[in-house]
Amino acid sequence: MQAAAASGGGRVREAERAGLERLRWEIGEKNKRIRELEMVRDVFERRIALRVK
């Protein structure tokens, strides 16, 4: 098992690095979307608050 990992170690590391990079990008995109949705939510909350008054 270790011999197989050692022989392809460079490629595995590159693949892992690429996978982590992709996941970090996805997390960043999801965080942007969360912030957008939070802003929309805040706008709706303010509109509701103004209507209630």
N, C-alpha and C positions, 0 to 999 in steps of 0.2 A: 504494500500500500504506500509506504513512504518512498519507495524507489520510483513509483509512477509519478508521485507528486514532485519529487526532486527533478526528474527528467523533463517535465513540462512546466517547471516552476516559473520560468519567465513569462510564458504565455498565460499561465493561470493568474499571475499577478497583474498582467496587463488587462486581462478580462475582468478581474475583480476591480481594478482601478476604473475601468470604463463603466462597469456596472454601478460602482459607487458614485461616479460623476453623474451618470444618468439619474440615479435616485436623488442626488442633491439638487439637480435641476428640477426634477418633478416636485420635490418638496418646496422649492422656491416658487414654482408656478402655482402650486396649491395654496401657499401662504399669500400670494398676491390675490388670488381669487377669494380667499377668506377675508382679506382686508376690504376688497370691493364689496362683498356681501355685507360686511359689518357697516360700511358706510351707507349702503342702501337701507339697511335696517334702521340706522340712526335717523335717516331722513324720514322714513315712515313713522318712527316714534315721535319725531318733532311735529309732523303733520297731524298726527292723532292728538297730541297734547294741545295743539292750537285749536283744533275743532272742539275739544272737550271744554275748553275755557270759555 
